[in-house]
Amino acid sequence: MRVLATAGHVDHGKSALVRALTGMEPDRYEEERRRGLTLDLGFVWTRLGPEGDHLAFVDVPGHERFVPTMLAGVGPVPAVLFVVAADQGWQPQSQEHLAILDALGVRHAVLAVTRSDLADPEAVRGDAVERLAATSLGKVPAVAVSAVTGAGLDELRGELARTASELADPDPGADVRLWLDRAFTVRGHGTVVTGTLGAGTLRVGDRLVTGDGTAVLRVRGLQSLHEERAEVSGVARVAVNVHGQGDGTLRRGQVLLTPDRWLSSEVIDVRVTGEPVADLPRSLTVHIGTAAVPVTVRPLGEDTARLALARGLPLRVGDRAVLREPGGSRTPCGATVLDVRPPRLTRRGAGRARAAELAGMTGRPDGTAELRRRKLIRRADLQAMGVPPPSVLEGQDPADTVGTGSGEARVPAHAAGDWLADPTYWNALRDRLAAEAGRHARAHPLEPGLPAEAARRLLGLPDRALVDALAAATPRLQARGGRLYPCDSLRPALPPPVRAAVDAVRADLARTPFRAPEAGRLAELGLDRKALAAAVTAGALLRIADGIVLLPGADAEAAAVLRALPQPFTLSEARRALDTTRRVAVPLLEFLDARGHTERVDDQRRRCRADAVDGGGRESNPPARDPRTPRF
């Protein structure tokens, strides 16, 4: 299906023309037919040839009092049938409708010069073609027609078919944004809404969320051109039977969306066309889709401004809107959305800096440029802004580069999970993280590891996972136990008092290597919990369990002693062989189990593992294993 809207001055025959083309009555109300004046949007359709696509028309009113209604009709539609009467020529609403189409950036149109049976159409046709050519519509086909005699209707149908064939096919997998132009109740069915589905696919059973996010509705039924459908893809005129809490409050100007795929924006930065920004009044109305929302205008640059919306709208970068003064006393101007999540302007000079930044933005979604500006953003948020994420090489570090043939282009990558990072910013974060970890190690020699959560706060990052990813990508750092250690602090130099206390422990253990010092002896030497942790981190002592330390390598020596015992052996036999106490023997055997030196046979006995010895008879160093993990 293709969908066009009508446009043109009141009483120039728009409704009569689409009635002649389709055989259907676009004026839905008796008052419209009685007065011969379109008051609201009308919807009719026809088929372009026996096997051709359907062509639907959104018939809009042409009276100056109903320009907001006209805007609701043309807002979601990609092409127009522009109508000018041969006996009246160009009129004020012809000009305002054309200004609106130009502001929206509409690029496809057919010009119909109606009432050609009442006056020579050529002069009007030439004038109208020239006016349209000076706008986004460009050079358009023009046909002189008469809805009364039928003259020119076949030629017009041909031009409409050609124009329809030039329209781009939208993505059926796109996120749904259905601007509502009608909402009503059908007895036995509930709420029905209608609109022009520009892209994406609606299916019976789908869940849709309202634009303000307050209600989730289920699609109970679908119709397109009065036919029941299980699914409909854009572009299409659709009627949707929805059900859910709040469905009775739906009305024109609201929108239904694919859940969790859109951002609601109350402040946006835009590029304005058609009038200098400095000349705009402070209060205007922005028209997009079928919505009309009051906005406050803050000029930034020569053609850029910040709009504060009275209510949030689901907008994306590149959206086109119309800025219009209520009452229509000035020509409408266009607005292209540049940023739907703009930064706050709180510092002196922030407005000028922002204007300079906006000057380089085109309104075309650019993932690489957006990432460069924002430095760090979730992939889902970037997509919700309407910006396709930059290509990411799986496992590629954000700092890496790839050749593009015309120089080196940085390739952004996943920083962590759903996060994307600008490569330059990512490199700076890595350097800062290494510097902060080094500063912490120097300031806290007994606890050289910087807590990862403290690192997150120091770097101002929103997610702890980013710190972990940065540490993994920084060769100068090692993460262990939720802390970050500079590589040169993994074996830090101990303060002299701690070094002297460790030397005393080493002297004690030299005589009885498996008799760990008692808590009193450690306290006497000044080895509190912090000092012990520093000694273990420095590799000067081996922690077997809380408060129990031996010399480095004591685990391998113990395994060698136990291997000389008859296998399997009991705890008591191991304790006597190691010349130690039960206080030390129990955690030491559990430590050896975890390291893979020994294993349990039953509740009372253990044995040394044969695969814990390498081919030369020396102890290997297998990875640590959870002693609770069963072996198969």
N, C-alpha and C positions, 0 to 999 in steps of 0.2 A: 504494500500500500504506500501511496504518496499522499502527503497532506499539504494543501496550500491554504492561505488565508486571502480574503479579499481586502482591498484597500481603495480608498477614494472618497470624494466629497459626497455629502448627503444628497439623495435624490438623483444620483447619476446612474442608477440602474444596476447596482451590484446584485441585489437579491433577485431581480428579474432575470439577470444573466445566468446565475447559477441554477435558477429554477429551469430555464430553458436548456441548460447543459445536462442537468441531471434528471429532470422530470419530478423533482421533489421540492416540497415547500420548505424554505429555510426559516421563515418567520413562524415561530412556535406559538405566539400569542395572538388571540383574536384582535386585540387592540392594534398590533403591528399590521395585520392584514387590513383592518378597517381604515387605519390612517395612512397606509402605504409607507410606513416609516419603521425601519429596524431599530428596536430598542435594546435588544440583547443579542448575544451570540447565537448563531444558527449553525446547524451541522447537516450537510447533505453530501451525497457521493454518487459517483458513476464509475463505469468501467471503461478503460481506454482501449476500445476494440473488443472483439469477441473473446480473445484470449489474453487481453492485456491486464495490467495491474489495476487495482481500484485506485481512484483519485478522489480523495475526500476534501471538502471545502469547509473552512471555518468562516462563516459569513459575519462580518463585523458591522456595527453601526457607523454611519458616516457623519452624524451630527456632532457639532463641537462640544455639546454637553456630555457626550458619551465617549470621549477620547480614552478615559481610563478603561472602559469596556473594550474598546478597540485594541488597546495595549495588551489586555489579558488574552485577546484572541490571537494576536500576531506573535506574542512573546515566545511561545514554544515551537513556532512553525518555521520551517527552513526556506519557504518560497511563498510568493504572493501573485495573485491576479489583480493587477492594478487597473482600475476602471476610471475613465474620463468620458464625459458625455460630449458628443459632437456638437450639440446645440448650446452647450454652456461653456465648454472649454475649461481651462485650469481655474480652480477655485481655492479659497482659503484652506479648506480641509484637505484638498489635494496636496497642498504644500505641507501641512502639518503631518499628514500621514507619511509623506515621502521623507520628511525630516526624521520621523520615528524609525522608519525602515533603515535609513542611513545610519542612525545612531545604533541600531541593533546589528549593523553590519550584514544585513540580508543581501545575498549576492545572486539570487535567482528570481526572475519575475517574467511575466508575460503582460504586455499592455493591451487592454481591450478598449477601443473607442466605441462606446455604445451610442445608441440612437442615431446610427448612421443613415437611417431612413428619414430623419428629420432635418439633417443638415450635412453639408459636405464635410467629411471627417478628415481630410488631408491636412488642413492647416493645424487642427487640434492635434492630430497624430504627430506631425513634425515637431510642434512645440513640446509635447509631452515626452517624446523620445529624447529630445535634447536635455530636458530637465532631469530625467531619470539617469541619463548617461553621466551626469556630473556627480552622482552619488555612488554608494557601494554597489548598486544594482548594475551599473555600467550599461552597455548597449544591449537593449532587450528587443525581442521580436514584438511587433505591433500589428494588431488585426482590427479592422473596422467591422463591427457587427451590429445586428439589430435583433433584439430579443423578440420583437413583434413579428417581423417577417422571416426570421431565421437566417438571414443573409450573413455569411461569414462564420457561422457556428462550426461548420466542418473544418474550416481552416484553423479556427481557434482551438478546436479539439486536437488537431495535429500539432500545433505549437505547444499546447499544454503537455502532450505526450512526450515531445522532444525535451522540454524543460524537465519533466519528471524523470526522464531517463538520465539526465545529467546530475541528479542529486546523489550525493554519496550514500552508500549503504552503511547505516550505523552498526555499531558492534552489538550483536545480540547478547553478549556476555557482560556488557557494561552494567555499572550500578544503576539501579532504577531511581529516577527522580521525576515523579509524575506530578506536575502542577495541575491543580484542580480548577476546572472552569465551571462545573456544576456539582451540586450535591442535593439529593432529594431522597425521599423515603418511598419505597414500594411495599404495599401491603403484602405481608407474607414473606417478604425477603429482607426488609430492613433498609439500611442505608446503601445508596448507590451513588458513586461519584464518577465523573467523566473527565477526560483530559486527553491531550495529545502526548502519547508515549514517544519521546524522542529517541531513545536508545534503551538497550537492555531487554529483558524478557520478564513478563508477568505470567505466573502459573497459578491455577487453582490450588489452594493450600498454602501459598506463600505467606510469610509474615512480612508486614510492612510497618514502619514506624512513622509517626507524624513528625513534621519538621521541628517542632519544639521538643521532641523526645518524650512527651508525656504519655503517649499511648502506643501500644502495639496492637495492630489489627490483622485479622486473618482474611485472606481472599477467599470468599465463599463461592463466587461465580464471576465469570468473565464474558463480556460480549464485545464484538467488534463488528460494526456495520449491521447491528441487530442480529448477529449470528452468535450462538453459544460457542465458546471456545474453551479448550483446556489450557491453552497458553497462547500468548500474543507477544510478538517481538516488534520493537520499533523499526521504522516510524509507523504509528498506527493511532487511529482514534479508538479509544477504549472506554467501556463502561465497566466499572468494577464494583461488585457487591462485596462490601467489607463488613466485618463484624468484630466487635471488641468494645471495651470500655471507652467511652468518649466518641464513638462513631457518629453520634447524633449532633456533635458540635462542628463537624466538618463543613467547610464552605469554600467559595471561590477565593483564591489567593493562598490557600494552604497547599501543602505538598506532602506526598507519601514517598518514603525512601526505603531503599535496601538497608536493613539494620546494620549498625556498627561500621558503616562505610562512608559516613559524611560527617563533616564538622559544621556546627552552627556558628556563624560569624555575626558578631554585633558591631565589629569595627573592621573596616577594610580600607586598603589603599588602592586607588584607581587612577587610570589615565583618562582624562576628559577630552572629548573632541566636540567641535562645533561652537565653542565659546571659550574665551579666556577664563581660566579658573578664578582670577582676581575679580571678575565681573559677576560671578555667581552669587546669588543671595545665600544667606547662612542656612536657611531652611528650604528644603526641596523634598520631592517624593521620588524614590527610586522604584522603577518598574522593571521587574525581571520575572520571566515565566508569566504566571497570572497574578503575581504578588505586587502590591503597591504599598510601600513602607516609607513613612517619613524619615528623613535623614538630616543630620546636622553636618554641614560642610566645613572642613578646615583646609584652606589652601596650603599646599606645600611647595610645589614648583610651578613653573609656567603652565604646565598642563597636567599636573598631578595634584591629588587631594586625598585627604582622609575623610571617610564617611562614617559617622556614628549612627547606626540603625536603631530605630525605635524597638525593633524586635529582631531576634536572630534569624538568619536565613541560611540554608544549606548551599553555599557558594563554592566555586572552584576557580583556580587561576585560569584566566582566559575567558570567563563568562562575560557576556555583553549585556548591558543594562541601559535604560533610558533614565535620565535625570530631567524631571519636569516640575515646573512650578504649579502648584494647585491653582486651577482657574485658567491655565494656559495662556497667560499674558506674555510669555516669552517663548522663543523657539526651543523645543526640547534639544538636549545635547546627549551625546553618548558617553558611556563609561565602560572601560575595559578593566576587569578585576586583575590587579597585579599581585596582591597579597591578601590572603584570607586570615592570616595570623601575624599581623604586623607588630613590630616591637613598640613598647610604650615610649612616649616622647616626654621625658621628665626633666632632662638636663638642659641647661642653656645651650643653644645651638643645635639641639637634637633634630629640630625640624629641618634646618638647612642641610644637615648631614643626611637625613632621610630623603630629602628631595634629590640630592645628588645620587643617592643609591637607586632611587626609583627611575631616574633619568636613563639608566642603563638597562632597565627591565622592559621587555617587549610585550608581556602578556601571553607569550607562547610558553606553555609548560616546559621547563628545562630542569631535569633532575640534577644534573651536575652543578649548574649555577645555583639552584636552590640549596643544595647541600653545602656549597661553598659559603653562602650567606649565613646559613643557620648553624653550620659547623657540626651539629649533632642532632639527629632526629630519628624517631622511629619510622620504619618503613611504612607501617600502617597509616601513620599521620601524614606522611608525604603523599601516599596514594589518596587519602581522604581530601587532600588539598587539590587533587586533580593533576598531580605531578607524577609522571612515571619515574620510579626509582632508577638511578643510574645502573648500568650493567655491573654486576658483581661477579667476580671469579670466585668460585667456592674455595674457601681456604686461603684466599689471597689476602695478604696483609695490606692494610690501608696505605702504608708507606710505599709500597711497590709501585713501579711505573711500567707501562707498556708502550711500545712504539705505535704511532698512528700514521706513519708515513710522512707527516709534515712536522715532526717534532715529538716530544715526549708528553703524553697525557697521563695524568694520575688516574688510577683506577680505585675508586672508593670501595670499601668492602664492609662486611658485617663486623662491627666492633664487638658486639655481643648480642646474641639472639636476634631480636628484631631491630636493633640499633644500627644505624649507618653513620659513619663519621667521615668528614672531609679529611683527606690525607694529610694536608699541612697541619690542620688542627690536631689530628691524631698524633703526629710526630711531636708536636709541642707538648701534648699531654704526657707522652712517654718520657720526654726529657724532664718535665716538671715532676713527674712521679718519682723518677730516679733521684732527682735532687732532694725532694722531700724525704725520701727514705734514707738517703745519706745524712741529711741534717738530723733526722731523728736518731740515727745510730750514733752519731757523734755526741748528741746531747744526752743520750741514755745508754751508756756503754754496757750496763747490766741487762738492759732490755732493748737490744738494738733493732728489734723488729717493729716496723710501723704498722699498727692495726689497720686493716683494710678499710674499716668504716671511717677511721680518722682520715685516711687518704682520700676517701670519697668526699668528705666535707672540705678538705683542703683544696681539692681540685674543682669543687663546685659541681660535681657530677650528680645526675638524678638517679643513678642505679648502681648498686654495689657490683653488679655483674660487669660493668664497664671497667672497674678497677681490676678485677680478676683478668679480664681480657688484655688490659694494658700491661699488667705484670707479666703475663704469658708472652707478650710480644716484645718485652724489654730484656735483652740478654744480661743486662747488668743487675737484674733483680731475680730473687727467688722467693716464691710464696710458700709458706709453711705454717700450718696451724692458724690460719686467719691473719697472719702477719707477713709483712714484706721486708725482706732482708737484702741490703746491698751485698753483692757477691763478696766484697772485701770485708764484710762484717760477719760472714758465716763462721769464720774462725777469728773472732775479734781478740785483741790484746786485753787481758784482764787487768784491772787496777791492781797495784802492788799488794794491798791488804788481802784481796781475794786470791791472788796468785800465791801468797805466803800460806794462806789457809789450805789451799788445794795441795801445795807441796807437803804440808803436814799430813793430810789424808793419804797422799800417795806413799808417804813413808810408813804410815800405819798398815796400809794394804800390801806393801812390799813384803811384809813378814807373813801375813795371813790374807791372801788375795781375795778370799770369799767371805771374810767377816766384815761386812759393811759397818761403818761407824754408827754408833747409836745416836739418837737425837740429841742427847746431852753433849756428846763429843762435838757434834756439828755446831751446836749453839755456842760451846766454849770457843770454837775456832772462828765464830762470827759468820758461819755459812747459813744465813737464813734462806728462805724460799727464793728470793730474788737473786742472791749470790750464787746459789746452787744452779739456778736456771742459766745464769751467765756462764758458769763453768761448763755445763753440759753443752750449751750452744757453741762455746769455744773449743769443744772437743777434749777438754781436760779431764772430764769425768763421764762415766756412762750411767745414765739413769735406768735402773731396773724397775723401780716402782716409786710411788710417792715417798720421799724421804729415804730411799735406799739407793746408794750410788756405789759403784765399783770403778776400777780403772778401765779405760778403753781397751778392748780386746779380751776382757774377762769372760765374755760369753763364749768365745772360741776356745779359750783355755778350759772353761768348765766342761764344754762339750767333749774335749779331748780326754779329760779325766773320767767322765762318765762312760766314754766309749770303752775304756779299759775294764769296766765292770762286767760281770756276767749279765747277759741280756735276757729278759727285761729286768728292771731294778725297781725298788720301792723308794719312796721319799726318804725313809730312814737310811737306806743304803747310800743314796745320793748325798744326804747331809753329812754322813760320816766320811765319805770319800772326799768331799769338798772341804771338810773341816770348817763347817759353819753352823749357824743356828737355824732352827725352823723358821724364824722371822725372815731370814734371807733366802733359805732354800725354796720355800713355797713360791714366792714371786720370781725367783731366778729360774726355776723349772718352767713356770708359765711363760717367762720371757723366751726361754729356749724353744718352747713349743711354738710360740708365735713366729720366731725366726726360722723355723723349719729344721732346727738341729735335732729335736726330740719329738716324740709323739706318744700319746697315751695308748696303752694296750687294753686296760680296763680301769676301773675306779681306783685301783691301788698301784698299778705298775705302769712304767713307761719304758721305752726303748729308744736308742739312738737310731736315727734314720740313715739307711745305707746311702741314699742319694744325696746326703749332706756332705759327702766326702768326694773330692774330685779324683781324677785318675792318678794323681801323684800322691794320694793319701792325705792331702791338705784339706782343711775345711773350706768349703765353698761359701758363698754369701748369698743364699737364696732370698727372694723378696719376702717381706713380712707377710704373715698370714694370720687372719683372725682365728684364734684357737677354737672358736665356736663353730667354724665352718667345717662341715663333715667332709671326709675324703671318700671318693668312690673308686 
